[in-house]
Amino acid sequence: MGDVRCDSCGARLPGPAMARRRRYCRPAHRQAAWRARCRWREAAPARAGMTEAGEVLLLHVKSVARLSLEPPSPRSPAGWNCAAVARVPDLAGQLVQAAVLADRRAGASWAQIGAGLGISAEAARSRFGRTRSASPADGGG
């Protein structure tokens, strides 16, 4: 059948002498996996907010890309390209805030979040520590 290993640490598990297949080498690993699954379920609303923010950003970027393929109308004001992309940084910021909230709800530390963003843990905590809502509608976009 092959080598059976712990899902948490990768340690080799005892052979098939047991009736039921073991997934973890010790109770602490089983409990840690259970806690991680609970945190993942608790973070579902935050992940939904992240998905919503990403979809809003994607739709806006697609509409801007379509506009750039068409010639401007004679009534278009000067700087219409800049006006079309002006919301992109705000929408991207909302997506990052939603991602931070989803990661925090899933149990990620500030050090892990900071590493993902390319900043220090302290910078991540000070910048996003008060993030409470992941909905783009709440951001006033």
Backbone as CSV, one residue per row, in Angstrom:
resi,resn,N_x,N_y,N_z,CA_x,CA_y,CA_z,C_x,C_y,C_z
1,MET,0.827,-1.190,0.000,0.000,0.000,0.000,0.864,1.243,0.000
2,GLY,2.013,1.189,0.662,2.889,2.343,0.637,3.145,2.900,2.013
3,ASP,3.885,3.951,2.006,4.283,4.622,3.228,3.142,5.508,3.719
4,VAL,2.694,5.303,4.959,1.637,6.123,5.541,2.297,7.134,6.459
5,ARG,1.986,8.423,6.239,2.640,9.492,6.995,1.611,10.392,7.668
6,CYS,2.036,11.043,8.752,1.201,11.992,9.488,0.870,13.171,8.580
7,ASP,-0.407,13.561,8.539,-0.827,14.692,7.715,-0.258,16.015,8.218
8,SER,0.163,16.056,9.476,0.667,17.293,10.047,2.177,17.442,9.892
9,CYS,2.923,16.451,10.351,4.383,16.587,10.376,5.106,15.700,9.372
10,GLY,4.412,14.738,8.801,5.031,13.855,7.827,5.750,12.664,8.432
11,ALA,5.641,12.486,9.754,6.292,11.338,10.393,5.618,10.046,9.939
12,ARG,6.405,9.007,9.880,5.881,7.710,9.457,4.944,7.155,10.526
13,LEU,3.794,6.647,10.090,2.804,6.078,11.003,2.951,4.560,11.031
14,PRO,2.466,3.926,12.113,2.528,2.465,12.194,1.771,1.820,11.031
15,GLY,2.112,0.580,10.753,1.521,-0.156,9.635,0.023,-0.371,9.772
16,PRO,-0.548,-1.182,8.877,-1.998,-1.365,8.809,-2.561,-2.290,9.874
17,ALA,-1.905,-2.433,11.019,-2.412,-3.298,12.075,-3.703,-2.747,12.667
18,MET,-3.908,-1.468,12.542,-5.111,-0.855,13.103,-6.257,-0.980,12.105
19,ALA,-7.471,-1.048,12.616,-8.645,-1.208,11.754,-8.909,0.053,10.939
20,ARG,-8.677,1.189,11.536,-8.962,2.455,10.867,-7.653,3.171,10.561
21,ARG,-7.573,3.750,9.398,-6.346,4.431,8.995,-6.119,5.671,9.847
22,ARG,-4.943,5.784,10.414,-4.584,6.970,11.193,-4.112,8.054,10.253
23,ARG,-4.395,9.294,10.609,-3.940,10.424,9.807,-2.880,11.243,10.526
24,TYR,-2.814,11.100,11.853,-1.892,11.912,12.648,-1.115,11.021,13.599
25,CYS,0.123,11.423,13.892,0.976,10.600,14.748,0.692,10.822,16.230
26,ARG,0.123,11.940,16.584,-0.168,12.197,17.994,-1.414,13.068,18.123
27,PRO,-2.050,13.048,19.285,-3.281,13.820,19.484,-3.094,15.321,19.274
28,ALA,-1.930,15.844,19.613,-1.704,17.288,19.437,-1.804,17.675,17.964
29,HIS,-1.331,16.821,17.079,-1.419,17.118,15.644,-2.864,17.039,15.165
30,ARG,-3.607,16.063,15.669,-5.023,15.939,15.315,-5.793,17.170,15.803
31,GLN,-5.513,17.623,17.023,-6.194,18.791,17.570,-5.828,20.057,16.808
32,ALA,-4.567,20.193,16.431,-4.147,21.368,15.659,-4.849,21.402,14.308
33,ALA,-4.998,20.241,13.682,-5.702,20.182,12.398,-7.174,20.538,12.576
34,TRP,-7.779,20.067,13.657,-9.177,20.392,13.926,-9.344,21.896,14.148
35,ARG,-8.427,22.510,14.919,-8.500,23.958,15.145,-8.333,24.723,13.840
36,ALA,-7.436,24.266,12.980,-7.236,24.929,11.685,-8.497,24.835,10.829
37,ARG,-9.159,23.669,10.844,-10.412,23.534,10.084,-11.491,24.445,10.650
38,CYS,-11.553,24.585,11.971,-12.535,25.490,12.591,-12.262,26.938,12.201
39,ARG,-10.997,27.352,12.245,-10.656,28.722,11.857,-11.001,28.963,10.392
40,TRP,-10.771,27.969,9.541,-11.086,28.095,8.121,-12.590,28.313,7.936
41,ARG,-13.413,27.557,8.670,-14.872,27.730,8.565,-15.298,29.101,9.093
42,GLU,-14.692,29.549,10.188,-15.044,30.847,10.762,-14.664,31.997,9.843
43,ALA,-13.677,31.793,8.996,-13.220,32.847,8.085,-14.020,32.892,6.790
44,ALA,-15.017,32.043,6.633,-15.785,31.992,5.378,-16.410,33.336,5.008
45,PRO,-17.037,34.074,5.940,-17.597,35.378,5.551,-16.523,36.358,5.076
46,ALA,-15.366,36.330,5.703,-14.283,37.227,5.284,-13.764,36.839,3.904
47,ARG,-13.684,35.535,3.633,-13.263,35.102,2.296,-14.297,35.502,1.252
48,ALA,-15.574,35.464,1.616,-16.619,35.900,0.682,-16.469,37.388,0.389
49,GLY,-16.137,38.178,1.404,-15.892,39.606,1.191,-14.688,39.842,0.301
50,MET,-13.672,39.005,0.449,-12.491,39.119,-0.399,-12.852,38.791,-1.848
51,THR,-13.669,37.782,-2.044,-14.107,37.415,-3.394,-14.902,38.550,-4.018
52,GLU,-15.786,39.148,-3.234,-16.598,40.259,-3.737,-15.717,41.448,-4.123
53,ALA,-14.755,41.783,-3.270,-13.857,42.903,-3.572,-13.032,42.617,-4.821
54,GLY,-12.585,41.382,-4.976,-11.820,41.013,-6.163,-12.648,41.093,-7.430
55,GLU,-13.912,40.685,-7.345,-14.784,40.749,-8.520,-15.061,42.189,-8.926
56,VAL,-15.264,43.069,-7.942,-15.498,44.483,-8.248,-14.273,45.073,-8.942
57,LEU,-13.093,44.783,-8.413,-11.855,45.277,-9.027,-11.690,44.727,-10.439
58,LEU,-11.931,43.448,-10.607,-11.777,42.824,-11.922,-12.743,43.422,-12.943
59,LEU,-13.986,43.630,-12.550,-14.956,44.236,-13.469,-14.539,45.646,-13.863
60,HIS,-14.035,46.402,-12.898,-13.618,47.775,-13.193,-12.416,47.778,-14.146
61,VAL,-11.445,46.924,-13.889,-10.263,46.866,-14.756,-10.652,46.423,-16.162
62,LYS,-11.569,45.470,-16.272,-12.026,45.039,-17.599,-12.718,46.176,-18.340
63,SER,-13.532,46.955,-17.627,-14.213,48.070,-18.291,-13.211,49.139,-18.720
64,VAL,-12.184,49.376,-17.922,-11.138,50.331,-18.298,-10.385,49.826,-19.530
65,ALA,-10.103,48.533,-19.567,-9.395,47.963,-20.722,-10.229,48.101,-21.992
66,ARG,-11.529,47.912,-21.878,-12.398,48.078,-23.052,-12.420,49.528,-23.507
67,LEU,-12.424,50.454,-22.563,-12.437,51.878,-22.919,-11.177,52.277,-23.672
68,SER,-10.063,51.668,-23.303,-8.805,52.059,-23.947,-8.735,51.592,-25.400
69,LEU,-9.584,50.666,-25.794,-9.595,50.181,-27.174,-10.446,51.056,-28.089
70,GLU,-11.305,51.856,-27.489,-12.208,52.700,-28.273,-11.667,54.124,-28.328
71,PRO,-11.828,54.796,-29.459,-11.397,56.200,-29.509,-12.332,57.055,-28.648
72,PRO,-11.801,58.105,-28.055,-12.654,58.954,-27.215,-13.656,59.714,-28.079
73,SER,-14.787,59.988,-27.485,-15.783,60.786,-28.204,-15.349,62.251,-28.162
74,PRO,-15.869,63.062,-29.064,-15.493,64.487,-29.053,-15.876,65.189,-27.747
75,ARG,-16.848,64.630,-27.037,-17.289,65.245,-25.775,-16.440,64.799,-24.589
76,SER,-15.538,63.829,-24.788,-14.716,63.329,-23.683,-13.780,64.425,-23.192
77,PRO,-13.734,64.631,-21.875,-12.835,65.657,-21.340,-11.383,65.207,-21.449
78,ALA,-10.497,66.164,-21.393,-9.066,65.840,-21.377,-8.779,65.048,-20.104
79,GLY,-7.901,64.085,-20.192,-7.562,63.266,-19.024,-8.565,62.164,-18.754
80,TRP,-9.310,61.762,-19.758,-10.340,60.741,-19.523,-9.730,59.382,-19.201
81,ASN,-8.508,59.109,-19.674,-7.838,57.850,-19.316,-7.540,57.807,-17.817
82,CYS,-7.030,58.915,-17.305,-6.724,58.978,-15.865,-7.995,58.868,-15.034
83,ALA,-9.045,59.511,-15.504,-10.311,59.436,-14.779,-10.844,58.005,-14.763
84,ALA,-10.612,57.273,-15.843,-11.112,55.900,-15.921,-10.399,54.975,-14.939
85,VAL,-9.120,55.207,-14.691,-8.366,54.317,-13.798,-8.237,54.861,-12.375
86,ALA,-8.831,55.982,-12.084,-8.653,56.615,-10.773,-9.120,55.737,-9.616
87,ARG,-10.123,54.900,-9.811,-10.642,54.066,-8.719,-9.836,52.795,-8.496
88,VAL,-8.969,52.435,-9.426,-8.251,51.161,-9.322,-7.445,51.051,-8.022
89,PRO,-6.655,52.061,-7.621,-5.911,51.910,-6.360,-6.819,51.718,-5.143
90,ASP,-7.949,52.430,-5.098,-8.869,52.257,-3.968,-9.466,50.854,-3.950
91,LEU,-9.866,50.369,-5.119,-10.440,49.028,-5.194,-9.400,47.965,-4.853
92,ALA,-8.165,48.164,-5.293,-7.095,47.224,-4.950,-6.822,47.256,-3.445
93,GLY,-6.872,48.435,-2.852,-6.693,48.548,-1.407,-7.786,47.823,-0.640
94,GLN,-9.022,47.905,-1.136,-10.122,47.178,-0.499,-9.911,45.673,-0.595
95,LEU,-9.374,45.220,-1.725,-9.096,43.793,-1.886,-8.013,43.347,-0.904
96,VAL,-6.977,44.152,-0.733,-5.909,43.808,0.215,-6.461,43.781,1.636
97,GLN,-7.289,44.765,1.999,-7.887,44.772,3.337,-8.748,43.536,3.559
98,ALA,-9.519,43.155,2.553,-10.355,41.963,2.676,-9.494,40.709,2.816
99,ALA,-8.381,40.652,2.101,-7.484,39.498,2.200,-6.847,39.421,3.585
100,VAL,-6.459,40.557,4.128,-5.877,40.586,5.476,-6.908,40.116,6.493
101,LEU,-8.135,40.599,6.372,-9.191,40.187,7.296,-9.439,38.681,7.193
102,ALA,-9.476,38.158,5.976,-9.691,36.718,5.796,-8.548,35.919,6.419
103,ASP,-7.319,36.369,6.226,-6.177,35.668,6.813,-6.198,35.739,8.333
104,ARG,-6.538,36.890,8.881,-6.597,37.021,10.343,-7.679,36.119,10.920
105,ARG,-8.840,36.091,10.277,-9.926,35.234,10.762,-9.558,33.757,10.645
106,ALA,-8.687,33.425,9.699,-8.251,32.036,9.534,-7.097,31.689,10.470
107,GLY,-6.643,32.660,11.266,-5.623,32.388,12.270,-4.213,32.767,11.899
108,ALA,-4.013,33.487,10.817,-2.658,33.890,10.422,-2.137,34.958,11.379
109,SER,-0.853,34.897,11.668,-0.232,35.902,12.535,0.095,37.145,11.715
110,TRP,0.382,38.241,12.414,0.773,39.467,11.710,2.088,39.264,10.971
111,ALA,2.963,38.430,11.519,4.231,38.148,10.832,3.978,37.431,9.509
112,GLN,3.050,36.482,9.504,2.725,35.766,8.266,2.074,36.697,7.249
113,ILE,1.178,37.556,7.721,0.516,38.505,6.820,1.528,39.501,6.274
114,GLY,2.375,40.023,7.151,3.403,40.959,6.704,4.332,40.338,5.675
115,ALA,4.716,39.083,5.897,5.586,38.402,4.929,4.889,38.263,3.582
116,GLY,3.602,37.973,3.598,2.850,37.858,2.353,2.738,39.173,1.608
117,LEU,2.727,40.271,2.346,2.611,41.599,1.735,3.969,42.245,1.479
118,GLY,5.030,41.613,1.956,6.362,42.175,1.771,6.674,43.313,2.723
119,ILE,6.021,43.320,3.887,6.265,44.342,4.904,6.492,43.639,6.237
120,SER,6.881,44.397,7.252,7.119,43.795,8.562,5.795,43.495,9.257
121,ALA,5.870,42.667,10.289,4.681,42.336,11.063,4.101,43.586,11.719
122,GLU,4.973,44.433,12.249,4.515,45.666,12.899,3.839,46.594,11.902
123,ALA,4.394,46.712,10.705,3.778,47.559,9.682,2.418,47.004,9.273
124,ALA,2.308,45.693,9.147,1.027,45.079,8.787,-0.004,45.321,9.882
125,ARG,0.410,45.150,11.145,-0.526,45.350,12.255,-0.975,46.797,12.348
126,SER,-0.048,47.735,12.174,-0.427,49.145,12.289,-1.282,49.593,11.106
127,ARG,-1.038,49.032,9.928,-1.794,49.433,8.750,-3.173,48.785,8.694
128,PHE,-3.264,47.517,9.102,-4.511,46.777,8.928,-5.128,46.298,10.233
129,GLY,-4.591,46.692,11.368,-5.060,46.187,12.651,-6.491,46.515,12.978
130,ARG,-7.016,47.554,12.410,-8.389,47.944,12.699,-9.364,47.543,11.598
131,THR,-8.926,46.739,10.644,-9.790,46.281,9.555,-10.873,45.384,10.125
132,ARG,-12.114,45.753,9.929,-13.224,44.982,10.477,-14.162,44.433,9.414
133,SER,-14.337,45.137,8.320,-15.307,44.714,7.320,-14.605,44.423,6.013
134,ALA,-15.037,43.359,5.343,-14.415,42.979,4.076,-15.300,43.323,2.896
135,SER,-16.395,44.023,3.124,-17.316,44.324,2.037,-16.918,45.609,1.330
136,PRO,-16.813,45.596,-0.020,-16.458,46.809,-0.740,-17.486,47.913,-0.538
137,ALA,-18.729,47.542,-0.271,-19.762,48.550,-0.060,-19.481,49.354,1.204
138,ASP,-18.843,48.713,2.194,-18.537,49.405,3.437,-17.363,50.355,3.297
139,GLY,-16.550,50.163,2.254,-15.368,50.992,2.067,-15.684,52.345,1.480
140,GLY,-16.920,52.565,1.052,-17.303,53.852,0.510,-16.829,54.068,-0.902
141,GLY,-16.259,53.006,-1.579,-15.696,52.990,-2.908,-16.336,53.857,-3.880
